[in-house]
């Protein structure tokens, strides 16, 4: 049994030679992007695959030359299965060998302004003011000024984090997170995300929503998804950009509600999605079911959203909508976010790097190697991760924990098979590792209902 270890980042493979990772070179803009002034990076799927009869120029979407409609801009090594949704694999690498971004594309500070703030702040105001918050107190300490926000305004991770803290502390009601997620999704037609309505299938739509960085920074900037596939399902496990327990559940609820509403809003059809939470069954279960549907489970081994594979093959046959308030192609070209595409947060870059150690069956710490790739010292890397309220050890254990949980609680792998997949040579060490990572023995995890 081989588990599909899909990457959670955009298809931006780094090309390695003897000198290690090289910067992904830029090429001249494609014809479709000339009017926008958006520069595509070589070997990077910039836009979305478009339905037949929809002109790329009309919606500001570009398709790489030679990329088929069903590849949805994802770069994979020859021979890698189609189930590895969103995988970026280097030539010559194994199935789990994940391409790493060039260091210039890594957001290394929470003060870097990379979030498309206009729509996110607007959604926050729409929800929070209706739930008793004071506008001045919402913005207090954030450095965000409403009258200075423009459609191409960028805010920092730190600013958005402070804003969400203020929302959580000042609003009334246990459903604010779900309302915020729905409010974020409701603006898709007027934001850069309107180009997603040209996707061929639900799989293409979902892939871009959760794995293309350009859309991530427009909608759910604090959540990146780790993707696993089984024979029948695609599982998306949320991984947070900023650590800390205070906002964690709030951000997960915002992200899940936003994805669910976007799938329904853009595809114009209800998608059968199930949601799993590690927390106990809450008192406000009605809020979960109202915004996420009836397929909600609690006390699960890990947080996740699951979609049946057959549902992802459904075509998107809805007509392309043109709104008077829609962002035009030429306006898209002025977005500073597009000019800096793609960007990946430092915690997600670390997780991506850990995946490489998994594919190499290497349980040891690779922090010095990672610091070298980023052209910084190990001490500086630790300091930068602390700014995100996390550490290399926490991120590494998170990736290994999710991998162990999927192997044992979903695939019900026996100890020998799971140990082999995790690159652990002796079974006593395997059992100790699983117990340390998950708090449960392999046998207990196999009995759990994931």
N, C-alpha and C positions, 0 to 999 in steps of 0.2 A: 504494500500500500504506500503510495506516495501522496502526500498532502500537497495541494497546490498553494504555494507560498507567494501570493501576489503582492506586489509592491503597492504602496499607498501614495506614490508621487506621480507627477506627470512623466510622460515619456521623454525624458531628457537624458539620454545615455551619455556618460563621459567616456572618452575613448582613451584607453590606457596603452601605454607603450612602456619602454624600459624606464622612462623618466616618470612613471606614475601618471596620475590623472592630469589631463590637459584641459585647458579651457575649451568650451564648445565654441567653435568659430562662428562668426556671423557671416551671413551672405547678403546679397542685395535683396530688397523686398520683392516678394512675388508680385505678379501683375495685379492680383486682387487687392494687395495691400498698398500699392503705390499711392493711391489717393488718400489713404489713411495715415501714411507716414509711419506705419508700424513695421518694425524690422523683425524678420523671422530669424531664429537661430538655426544653423545647419543641423539637420537630423532631428529637429524638434517639431512635433505636430502642433501647429499654432492654433488652428481653428477647430471646427467640428465637421464631421462628414455630413454632407447635405443631401436632401432628397432629390431625386431626379426632377428636373423642371424648376428647381429653385436656384436662381442665380446667386453665386457667391457674392458678387458685387452688391446685390440689392440689400444684403443684410450685414455686410461687413465681415463675412466669413471667408477664410482662405483654406484651401485644401492642398496639402503637400503633393507635389508631383510624384506620381507613382504610388500614392497611398490609396488603397481600395476603400470603398464606402463603408465596409463593415469592419475595417481595422480601427476606426474611430481615433485616428491619430496616435495610436499606441505602437511603440517600437518593440518588436519581439525578435528573438533569435529564431532562425529557421529550426523547425521541429518542436517549438514550444506550443503546447496545446492552446486552443482558443479559450478554454476556461480560465486561463490566467489573465483575468480582466485587469487591464491597466498595468501590465508588467512592462518594465523597461529592462531588457536583458542585453548585456554586452556580448559582442561576437566572441565566441570561444568560451563563454562562461557557462556554468551549469544552470539548470532551470531556476535555481533560487538566487543566481548571481545578479544582484541589483545594481544598475548604474547609479553612480553618485554624481550629484551636481558639482559644477565647478565652484570653487570657494567664493568667487565673486557673486554668486547667486544665492548665498546663504545669508539670511537675516540674523546677524549675530548680536543684536541689541534690541531690547524692548522699546528703545527710544527711536528706532528707525521707523520712518513713516511709510508704511507699505499697505495699509488698509484703506480701501475705498470708503471713506467715512460718510459721504453725503447721504447715501441710502440707509446705512446702518443707524446713523444718528437720527434721521427722520423717523425710522421705525421705532426707535427708543422713545422719542417724544410722543408719537401717536399713542403708544401703549401706556407709558408711565404717567403722563398727564391725566389720562382717563382713570388712573388708579391712585389718585391722590398725591402724586409727587409734585414738588415745586420745581419749576424750570431752573431757577437760579441755583438751587441746591443740587440739582442733577448735574450741572456743569461744574460745580465747585471743585477746585483742585485738579480738574482734568486738563486745563489748557485748551479746551475746545470752545470756540465762540460761534454761536449759531449764525450770526449775521455774516461771518467770514466764510461759511461753507459754500463751496461751488461743486458742480457735478464731478469735477476732476480733483477735488480736495482729498488729500491723504492724511490719515491720522496714524499715530503710533500704536503699537501693541499695548504699551503702558497706558496711553490715554483711554483706549477702549476698555481696558481692564478696570480702570478707575470708574469709568462711566457705568459699567455693569455692576460694580460694587455699590454704586449710588442707587441704581435702579432696584437692586435686591433689598437694600436697607430702607428705601423710602416708599415703596409701592405696597399696596394692600392686595391680598389675594394669593392663593397658592397656585394659580394658573397663569401668573405673569410670564413665566418662561415660555409656555406654550403660545401665549398670545404674541409674544415678541417674535418667536420663530415664524408664526403665521404672517405677522406684519412684514417681516423681512422678505418672505416669499411673495407676498402680494405685490411687491414693487418690481418683479422681474421684468415686466414688459417695458419699463421705463429706464432700466439699467442696462449695462453691457450684457447681462444674462439673456436678453431677448433673442440673441442669436441662437440660443439652444433650441428654439422651437423648430429649427430646420434639421434636427437630428433624425436619422432614419428610424431608429428603434428605441425602445425604452432602455436597452443596454447601453446604447450610445449616449443617451441623455444621462443616465446614472453615472456612467464612467466619467463624463465631463464634470458633473456636479460635484462628485466626491474626490476626484483625483487630478483635475486640472487646476493648477495653482491660480491661474488668472481668475477663475470663478470662485475659488475658495476665498480669496481676499475680498471679494464683493459680497459674500453671503454668510459664510460660517468661518471667520478667520481664526477662531480659537479651537477648532476641531479638525483634525486630519484623520482619515480612516485607514485602518489596516484591513486589507481584504483577504479573506480565505474563501476557497470554493470547495464544495463537496459535490457528490454526483448530482444532487438535485437542487442545491441552494447556493446562493452567494451570501456570505456573511461579512458584514462591515462592522468592525470594532472601533469605536471612537477613541482617539488618542489626543489628549489636550495639549495645546501649545504652551500654556502657562500652568505650572503646578500649583498645588494647594487645594485643600479639601473644601474651603469655604464656598467657592464658586463652581466646583466640579460638577455636581449634580445639576445645577442650574444651567450650565453651559451644555451639558449633554441633552437636557430636555429642549433647550433652544434649538440645538443642531438637529435633533431627531424631528422636531415639529417642522422645522424649515425644510428639510429634505422631503418629508412626507407631503407638505403643502406644495412644494415646487414640482414634484412628480405629478401630482394631481392637476396643478395649474397649467403647466406647460404641455403635458401629454393629453390633457382634457379627458382623462379616464382614471378611475380609481384603481390603484395598484395594490395588490395583496402583499402587505408587508407586515411582518411580525417584529415585535420589539421585546428585548430581554434586558432586565435590570438586576444588578446585584443587590440593591436595597430591598428592605422588607416592603410588603404590600402597604402603600400609603393610605391615609384616610381619604385623600382627594382622588380616589381611583376614577371617579367620573371625569375628571379633567384629562387624565391620561387617555381614557377611552374616547372622549370627544375629539381630541386632537390627533391621536395616533391610531385610533381604531380599536376593535375589540381584541385583537391578537397581541395582548400585553401580558408578560409574565415577570414575576419577581423572585427574589432569592435564587437567582441564576449564577452560574460560575463566573460569567463575565457579561458586561454590557455589550449589546449588539443589536443591529437591525438585520433581518434576514428576508431575502426575496427569492421566490421560486425561480429557477432558471427558465422554465418555459414561459413565464410571464415577461421576461426580458426580451424574448424574441418577438413580442407584439410590435407591429409596425405603428409608427406615429403618422396617421393619415390626416391629422387636423390641418386646416389651411393656415398659412402664415399670416399672423395678425399684424397690421400696421396701425399704430396708435399715433394720434397727433402729438402726444407728449413723448413719443419714443425717441431715444437717443439716435441721432443720424450717424451714417457711416463716417462723415467728416468729423463729427464730434468725437466719435470713438478714437480717431487718430490723435486727438489732443490729450487723451488721458495719459497722465504720467505713469499710471499703473501698467499700461500696455508697453510703454517704453522700457520698463524694468523687468518685464516678463522673461523667464519665470523666476520666482523667488520662493525659497523654501525656508521655513524657520529653523533655527539651530537645533531645537529638540527633535524635529522631524528628520533633520540631516543625520543626527546621531542615531536615531532609530534605523534609518536607512543603512547606515554603516554597520550596525549590529546585525542586520539581515545578511550582510556579506560574511560576517563571522559564522553565522548559522550555516550558510551554504558551504562554507569551508570546513564545517565541523570543528570550529575553534571556540572552546568555552572560555578562553583566557581574556583578560581585559585588553582592549585595543585602543585605550585612550591616547597613549603617546603617538600611535600611528595616525589616529584621527586628527590630533592637534597638528601634526606635520602636514597633513593634507590641507588644513585650513591656514597654514603658514603662521601659526601662533604657538606659544609654549603650552604645555599641559596645564600649568598654573593659570594661564589666561583663559584657557578653555573652561576650567572649573569655575573661574570667576564669572565668565559670561553665562554659563548654565545656571549659576546661582541667581543671576538676574532674572531668569525665567522661573525661579523658585523650584529648581530641580537639580539633578546631578547626573553624571554619566552612569553611575551605578543604578540609580532609580530607573532611568530610561532603558538601560540594558536589561534589567530584571523584568521590566514591563513587557518587553518584546519576547523574552524567553518564557515568561509566565503565560502570555497569550498563546504562544506556540504549544506549550505543554497542555494547556487547557483544551485547545482544539483537538490535539492528538488523542487525549484521554477521555474527555467528556463528550466529544462529538463523534470522533472516529472510533472510539472504544478500542484503541490500539493496545495490544498486550505490552508488557514491560520491555521485552526484547526489541520489538519493532519501534516503540517510542524512543527507547534509548538510542537505537541506531539512527533514527531520524534526527535526534538532538545531538548526535556526535559524542555520546557518553559511552565509554567502553565497558564499564563494569556496573552491574545491576544495583549493588548497595549504594554506590555513589549516585546513580540515577534516582533511586528512591529518596535519598537525602535531599537531592537537588529539587525534586518535585515538591517535597514536603516544605522545604524552605521557601520556595517561590509561591506556592499556592495555599499553604497551611493545611493541605490534605494529602493523604497518601494516594498513589496511583489507583488503588482498588476503590477508594472512596470516590474519586473523580469519575471512574467508569460507571459507578452507580448513579451519579448525578444526572439530572435531566437538563440537557443543554438545548 
